[in-house]
Structures are given as C-alpha cells and as structure tokens.
C-alpha cells in the first residue's frame, strides 16, 4: 500500500513527488514503514522517513543535475552538510534518546572530489552509482541506518515530528503500521492515531490557487484542512497562515488541537469571521462603537468592515487561507477573506457540506461559491465516523431527501445531501420510537438512556440527547421550555448530565450525558445519540409547494435533522409523537429505516 504515496500531487517544491521517490516506493521491502514528506523541525523538509526494525533514516531526494553539480560541487556539498548539522543540532536539543541518520539521495550525480567533506559524503550521500546498487539490492540501504530505538520513545518521537499526520481521540485506528499512543495531559486522557495513507496523500497533494473540498458529514474535511494548515506553516515558517470556522465551538476545538499538535506554532491563526475582524480592529485602531454593537450588531459590524476596507491598504498578509464549514459563510465574508491572500503563489482551500448549513442564510436555489473560479474540486466520500448500519441509514435519508427536493424542483441539479462510504463494520442500530405526548416522550428519553447505559454498556459521557431548540413559542402564544423539562426529568432520575455550549469540544472531559440543541451539538460526536422533540421544527410539510421560500425552509429543517443524526457513531434513537401523516420529515426518516 506504500504505492498510495506515489499519487501525491503537489506544485510545492517541498511536497512535490520526484521520479526517484516513486521508484523507491515501488521497490520497498515489505518490512519497511515509511512516512512521506516529514518536516521534523520548522524549515527542515525531508522527503521520507524510512523506518526498519525501529531504526530510522531521514531521506531527501535531490533533483540536482550533473551539469549543475559540476558548477557548484563544493557549494552544494556545503549546503547539504549545513542542513544535516542543523537537523543534528535540533535533534540533540529535543530528542536526545533517538538514534537516526539523515541521507541525501543524488540520482543524477556521481561524486568524485569530496572537498574535505569525506565523512559526510561517505555516511550521508547516496550518489548515482550507490543508488544503482541499492535499487538492485535494497538491503544495502541498511548500512545507513543507526542503532535500534526504544519502541515507545520512537512512537512518541513520531508524534512530535509528524503531528500533522495524527488525530486525537479518534474512534478508528486505521493505520496499523503505527501504534496508537495513549497518554495523560492535564488530567485528561488522550489517544493519538495516525491518519491512513489515503488521507496523508490528500493532505500532501497541495496545489497553488483555489481548491474546493466537497463531502458529506464525517468524510474528514476538517482533518485534512487542519493537517494541511499545520504542514504548510511548518514548511514556510516565515509566512503566515489562517484557518476560518463558522462556529466558535469548532474554532475552540481546533485551537485545542493546535496546542496539542503544534506547540511551536507562531504563524498559524484560527478564527471565526467576527473574531478575525475584531482582531483587525484592534491592530489597526479601527473605531468600534460597543454601545452600537449591543443595540444593532449587524450595522455596527458592517461599519467595522467598511473601515477595514478603507484603512488597511496592504491586505496581502497570508500565504494560505483555509475555510471550514464554508457552506455557512456569506459571499461577502469569503470575498473579504480572500483579499488577505498573497497575489501569487497562494493556497486557498474551502471545505463544504451543503447539508450542514443550518443558518438562516441557506438558499438551495443558489449555487455555493459561484464567484470563485476553482482550480481544483475534490469530493471526499469515505466515512470515518459511523458504523456501516448508520451509514446505510443516513445514505437512504440523503437519497430520499434529494428525491423529495427534486420532485418539487427538478431545476435543482446538484444533490444537497451527499452519500458516504462506510469503512466501519456494524449492523443497523437505528430505533424510531412513537410516543403519545410530550410527557411520554421525556419518559422514553430517560428509558432509552438507561437502556444504552445498562444494557449496551455505554458510558454516560458517550451519549447525547439532541433536540431542535431549548424552547419554542407556539402559535397559541404558549412557550415550551423543553430543555428545562428535560433537565428536571434527568435530575429526578438521578442521571448526571452537562449542557453543550461553545466551549464543549470533542476533546473536553465530559462528566455525564450531554444534552444539546441542534446548534451547540454541531461539531460534536457521540457513540450513542437520542434525537427527540423534532416536533419543535417549524417545517414538517410544505403548505404551498409553488413557493420557493417554503421549499427552502423545509430543506433547512431537513438539514437540522441530517446534522443531528450524524452526531452518532454507533447507536441512534429517534423519539417522536408525530407519524408520517403529520410530518414529511418523519415520513422520510421512516422510509430511510
């Protein structure tokens, strides 16, 4: 499977796959493990980390031609030796117990005169003649390997130098060549697992210009985005990079990840659109009327944006900008963000799932990002979160929802809901429970919660109860305070719970079951999810199917359901008082089961 790495396609010199690398991958011994394009320290880029019997070798493949080498022999040897000495210095400062070597492969050059670098040339350069021998017999490369490392220390070392290739607290451990790492940090328990080879290939296939990533929920968009951002900030330490999210919750989570994965970070920022604008306001002394922000936020914020446009003359500050949750960004926000990119040789990545847009700005009749000319569009479809049974259910929900929309509006060509491919085994564990009234619904939630904990053995911290809104005002004028009623029932049942808010992330320590509305559950995932009180949604059917806004509003509520059911990894229960005659949403869910 190492041949997966030969598909890395990047215009960036530090990530470009050279022909000799491809030959190496295709002829590699089966007992060798490889990590491609390793950046062990800022500004030091290697092409390959070669691992055999816990002995490691950094490899760098040089494109130097024989003609160029004949002109710059001594200078090139000196430059390579300086890079070797820099790596040696960094290793001695940070990883005193790790044995390693760093070798430069020069496939087009045969070295004659060593210009006083005899020891370096003999131990750290593979020239054309030596390379030919190695390709015929790969065991010859073993002479460049140093001592065997302690397995635990080596795995921790790999996490430290290849942090962009690792995930925290992920339920899947796909890359079996590398051990799962478990450790404690500030009383929290963490696991770190390496990305699978196809993900690493996508992380490294970075090109200049505008790139769009499409994919349904759980297809690893955020993972690839963050890994790309960290990789580029390591390769280009003297340039700045920027990540945008729509929700404060995801922003907080990514900042937590950065603290764990990238401790030396000083050139990668993570913001929501508003936090970035307020940072600009502080930096450029823009006028911020805080009283007006309280009274008319939108008008006051628009005033700050206008000032930013007028005051900030040179906006080309960032080599790379990444936008996650891009489906929820407004066109003018994206256009404003793009102004801060370099004019040439920039990286602009957008990550989007139309079905996760639960904002009031949803418009299914308007194509996303129509003002941007993309150089590359990539669709992700592998599901890294859910069991096979759940994926099948959600895919049927996606198909039924798309069919419903297209029956109403054949003019809509693109699917709002995208299917995914399961890579986890597991049977269909979706329960739909019909109850008679609100009181019965809350009783069923408590029963289901106890069943999941007592019969299925699921820890309460791995269960979430999700409902559309904390409260809802009815047409009669009466207000249902659903969260209050649920909390009271949980207290009476002596069940511990926490309420989701923007500081709760997937890394956070959870003491009890999470209860949450649709908006604060958006970026979280749980082993089991109980979805209830869907009756609070405003659009269970479309009264006038000729009205585009009614169709659009109905799809907005379908999106809320899609988001809620995608929070579960293994078990999903849906409790409702409605039947399919009273609600098209319930009908679509039942048909999907």
N, C-alpha and C positions, 0 to 999 in steps of 0.2 A: 504493500500500500504506500510505500515511500514515493512511488511514482506520482502520487497525488500532488506532490510539491513541484513536479515539473510543469504543472498547469499554472503556477504563479505567473501573473502577467502584470507587470508594473512598468511605468515610464520613468520612475525614480531610480537613479543610479544605484542607491544603496539597497534597493529591493529588486532590481532587475535580475531575472534568472539568466545566467550565462550558459552557453552551449556546453562548456566543460562540466558545469554543475549537473546538467541533465544526464550526462554520461555517468557521473558519479552515482547519482540516484538509481539509475537503471542497473548498475552493476554491483550495488552494495550487498555485503553479506547479510544473511537473514538475522544474525545475532547482533546486528548493529542498530542502535537507536539514533535518530537524527532530529535535531530541532533546527529549522531553517531561519536564516536572516536574524541572528541573535545580536542584540545591542546590549552587551553586558554593562556598559557604562556610557553615560552621555557622550556623544561624539565619537564613540568607537563602534564601528559597524562591521560585523563579520558575516560571512555568507552561510556558515553551517557550524553547528556544534555537534561533533561526532562523538558518540558515547559507546564504548565497548567494555564490558566487564567492569563497569563503574570507573573506567578511566576516560578522561575527556580531552578532546582536541578541538580547539577553535580553528576553523579553516577560512581563508579568504582567497577568492579566485581572482586573479589579475588578468585584465584584458590587454596588458602591455604587449605591443608587437615587437618583433625582433629589431626592426628599424629604429623604433623609438628607444628601445633599451640600449642599442649601440651608441646612441647620442647621449643618454642620461644614465648610463650604468651606475656610476658612483652615487649620483644624487638620488636615484630610485632606491638603491640599497640602503642609503642613509635614512630616507623617509620611512621605509618599511621597518627598519631597526628602531626608529624613534617610536613608531606606533606599537611595536612589540614591547618596548621599555615602558611606554605609558600604561599599557594593559598590565604589565608586571607590577608597576607601582600601585595601580588601583587594586589589584588582587592582594598585594601584600598589606594594604591598608584595611581591606574589608573582608577578606576570605583567607585567613592565614592557614587554615587546615585543609584547603582544597589544593590538590595536585592537578596540574593542567599543562598544556602546551599550546602554542599559537603558531600556525604554519601558513605561509603564503604559497599558493599554487600558481606557477607561471607556465602555462601550457605552450606558449609560443616562443619561449626564450631558453637558450642553453647558456648557463653561466660558466664563464671561463675565469676571468680575473675577479678575485673576491675583495679587492681593495681594502684589505685589513679587516673585513667582516667575516673572517673564516669560520668562526664558531657559529655565528648567526646563520650564515649560508648553509652550513652543514646540518644544523639542527632545526632550522625554521623556514627553509625554502625548498619547495619541490619544483624543479625545473622540467623542461620538456623531456629530457632523457629519463629522469627518475619517474616522471609521471607515466611514461610509456610502460615502464616495468611494473608499476603499481596496477595499471589497468589490466595487465595480463595476469597479475597475481596480487589480489587485494590485501593479502596478509602482510605484504611488505610495508603497508602504512603503519602497522603495529609498532614499528621501531620508533615512530614519532610520539607514541603515547608514553605518558609518565606513570607514576605509581597509581595503584587502585585506591579509590576513595571510599570512605565510610558511606554506606548507602543512605542513611538518614541525613547525614550532613550534605551529601550530594543533592538529594531531593530538595532540601531547604535552599541550597545554593541555586538550583534551577529556578525555584520560585522567585528568588531575589533578582536574578538577571533576566528572566523571561516572564516577568509578572504580567505583561500584556497578553500572554497566552493562557492565563489561568482565570478560572471562575471561582467565586466564593459561594459556599453553601448551596451548591447546585445538587439536585437530587440524582442526576445522572453522572456516572463515571465511565465515559465512552473510550477514552484514550488509555487502554490498559497497559501500554508500554511504560507509562509513568504512574507512579504511586499517588494515591490520594493522600494529601497532607492534612493532618488534624492538629490543631494547637489552640491554646488559650491566649486571649488578648483582652486585658482589662475586664476580666471575669466573664468574658463572652467566649463561647465555643465556636470555632470556625473550621471549615474544611475548604481546601483548595484543590481543584481538579483541573487538569489541562484540557484545553479545547481539543476537539477531534481534528484530524488532518484537513478535512474539507473546510472547516471553519478557519483554520490557520491560513489556508490557501486564500480564502476570501478576505481575511484581514490584510494580507500582504499584497494583494492584487490592486494596489492603489495607483490610480492614474490622475494626471492633472485635469482640471476642468470640473464640470458639473456632473455628478453621479446621483441617480435616484435608486434607492433600495425599496422595493415593494415586498410585502409579505404579511400573511395573517398573523394573528396573535401567537406568540410562543415560537416564532421562527428564528430567534436570535439576533434581531436587528440591533437592539441596544448593546448586546455583547460585542458584535462586530464593530459598531460605532466607537465604543469606548476603547477597544483594543487598537483600532486604527489611530485614534487620537493619541493614545499613550505612545505607540510606536513612532509616530511622526515627531512627537515632542522630544523623544529620546534621540532620534536621528539628527534632528535640527535643533540643538539646544539654544541656538542664538536667535531662533524665530519663535513667534507666539502662535498659540492655537486656542480655539474657542469651541465649546460644546454648549448647545442650547437644548433645553427641555421645555415642555409646556407647563408641567405641574411642578410645584415646589417639592412635592413628595419624591418624584424621580430625581430632581435636582439634588435633594438631600442624600438620596441613596448613592448617586454617582460620586458625590463628594466623599461619602464614607468609603466607597471602593477605592478612590484615588488615594486616600490616607493609608489604606492597607496595601495597595498595589504599587504605589509610585511615590515613595517617601521623599525623593529628591525633587519633586515637582516644583518648578517655579516659572514655567512657561505654558501651562495649560489651565485655562479657566473654565468653570462650569456655571451657567447662568440660566435663569428664566429670562424671557424678553424684558420684563419690567425690572428685574434686578440688574441687568446689563445697562439699561437706560439710566437707572438711578446712579450706577457707578460712574457713567459718563458725566452725569450732572455734577457729581462731587469733584471729579477730576478736572472738569473744565469750568467750574464755578458757574453753572447754569442756574437761573432763578427758579427755585422750587417753592411754590405757594402751598404750604402744608394745610392751611385752612381750606383752600380751594380743593385740595386733594380729598379732604373729608366730605366736602359738600357736593362736588361734581368731579369725581375721579377721572372720568374719560376726557373731559375738557381740559383739566389740568395736565394730564399725562400727554395729551396731544400738543399742548403748549411746550412741554419739555422737549418732545421730539422735534418740533419746529425749530427750537433754539439749537438743538444738536446739529440739525441740517445746516443752519446758518453759521454757527460758531466754529464747529470742527472742520477746518479746511482740508487737512490731510487725514483721510479716514483709512488709508490702506495699511492697516496695522497687523493683520493676521495672514499667515501663510496658509492656514487651514481652518475651515469652519464646518462644524457638524451639527445638524438639526435633527433631534429625535422627536417623536410624537408630532411630526411635521404636519400631519393631517389637521391638527387643531390650530395651526398658526394662520394668521390672516396674510393676504397677499402683500399688503404694505409693510407688515412686520418682516417678512422674508426679504423684500426689496431693500429695506433699511439695513438689515443684517449683512446682505451681500456687498454693500458699499464699503465694508471694513476689510474686505479681502484685498490681497495684492492684485495688481492689474494683470500680471502674467505669472505663470508657473504657480498657480494656487490650487488648493484642493477644497472643493465644496461638495459635501455629501448630505443628502436628505434621506431620512428614514421614515416610511409612512405606512399606515394601515387605515384605509378609509373607514372601515367598520368600527374603529376605536374612537372615532370623533363623536364625543358626547357633548360638544359645546353648542351653544345657541347659534353658532355661525355655520353649522352644517348646511351644505347645499349639494344635493346629489345630482342636480342638473348642470352643475358647473364643473368642468374637469379641474383636477388639482394641478397647481403649479404651471398653468398654461403660459405664463410669462417667461418661463425658463427653458432655454434650449439645452437639453441634456446630451452630454457626450456619451453617456453610458446609462442603461437602465437594467437593473438586476432584480430578478424575482427570487425570493427565498421561500421555500415550501416545506423544509424539514422541521417537524415539530419536536422541540427539545424539552417540552414541559409535561405533556399529558400522556396517559396510558392509551393504548390502542382503542379501547372501548369508548373512551371520552372523545378521542379524535374523530372516530366514526360518527358519533352523535353530533358533534359540532359541525362536521363537514355536511351532514344531512341538513342541519339547521341553516348552514350557509347556502346550500343548493335551494332549499325551499324558500328562503328569504329572497334570493336572487330571482327565482322563478316568479314569486309574488310581485316583485317590483317590475319585472319586465312584462308581465301580463297587463299591468296597469300602464306602463310607459315603455313600449317597445323601442322608443328612440334612445333609451339609455343602453349603450353598447357594452360598457365596462361593468364587470361584476363589482358590487360594493363589498361583498363578502368573499374572501379568498380561502380556498381549501388548503389543508396542510397534509404532510405525510408523517405518519407515526413511526417512531423508531423505538418505542417502548411497548413491551407486551402488556396485556391486561384486558380483562373482559369488560363488557359494557356494564358500568355500575352507575347508571342514571335512574333515579327514582322520581316519579311525579306523583305527588300526594294531593288528592282532592279533599278539601275540608268544607265545613258548612258555613262558618263565620269567622270573624277576626279573633275571637277568644279561642275558638278551636284551632285556629292557625298557630297562635302563640304556643298553645299546649303541644301541638305537633312539632314545633321547632324544638321545644325542650325535650320531647321524647326522642326525636331524631338525634339530637346532640348526645343524649345519654347512650343511645344505641351505638353511635360511632365510637364513643369513648370506651364503653363497657364490652360491647360485643366485637367490635373491629379492632380494639386496642390502640386507637389513635389518640395521641396526646392532645389535650385540650388546646395547646398552643398551636397545633397544626390544623385547627378548624376555624372557619369564618362563617358568620351569619351575615348575609348581604341582603339589603332591601333598597328600593329606589331613593327614598328621601327620609330624613329624620322626622319630618312632619309634612302634612299636606292639608291645605284648606279645601274643603268640599264646596260644591256649588250651593249647598244649603246654608253655607256660612260656618258650618261646624269644622273644627280643625282636629285631625287625627295626629296625635303625638306618638308616632309608632315607636321611635327609639326609647322614649320614656316608658312605654308599656312593656317593651321587651326587656329593658334593664330591670324593671320591677319584678318581672317573672323570673329572670335569672337570679336575682337576689333571693327571692322566695324559695327557689330551688337549690340555693346554696352552691351555685356554679360561678366560678371566677371568670371574669371577662375584662377585656380592655376595649376602649373605643378608638378606632382608627382615626388618625389625624396626619397632618403633613409631615410630622417628624417620625412617624412609624414607617420603617422600611423593612425589606426582606432580611436585612442583617440584624435588625433590632431584636433584643431579647423580649419575648412575649410571655407574660405570666397570666395565662388563661385564654379563653376563646376570644377571638377578635370579632367585634360587631361593627358594621360599617355600612354607610350608604354607598351608592354607585361611585361617587366622586372620590371618596377617600380610600376606596379599595383598588383604584385603577392600576396601580403599579405593583400590587402585592400578589402573592400566590400562596396557596394552602393545599395540604393533602386532601382535605375534605371541605366542601362549601355547601352551605344550606342557603338557597335563594328563596326569599319569601316576600309576601305583600306586593307582588307585581301589580296588584290592583291599583296601587298608587300611581302607576304610569298613566299619562294623560291620553294616550292614543292607542286604544285597543282595537279600534276599527276606523275606517275612513268613511265619514258621513257623505262627503261629496267627492267622488273619485275623479271628477273633472278638475278639481282644484289642486294645482301643483304643490301649494304650501301644505295642504293636508297630507299628501303623499310623502312629502319631505319630512314632516313632523312625525309621521308614523315610522319612517325609516330611522329617525333619530331615536325612537324608543326601542326599535329592534337592535340598534347599536348598543343601547344600555344593557339589554338582555345578553347580547353577544359578549360584551365586556365582563358581565357578572359570571357567566357560565365558564369563561376562560380562566377564571382565577383558580379553579380546581385542577389538581394534578391527577387524582385517583378516584375520588368519590364526589358525586354531585346529587343533591336532593333539591327538588323544586316543589314548594308547597303553595297551593293557591285555592281560593274559594271560587274562581271562575272556571267555566268549562269552555269548550271550543265554540259553542254557540254564542257565548257572550264576548269572546275575545279572539281576534285573528292571531294575536301573539301566542296565546295558549294553544290554538289550533296548530300553528307552525311548530311549536315545541313538541306537541304530542305526535304529530306526523313524523317528526325527526327521530323520535324514540322508537 
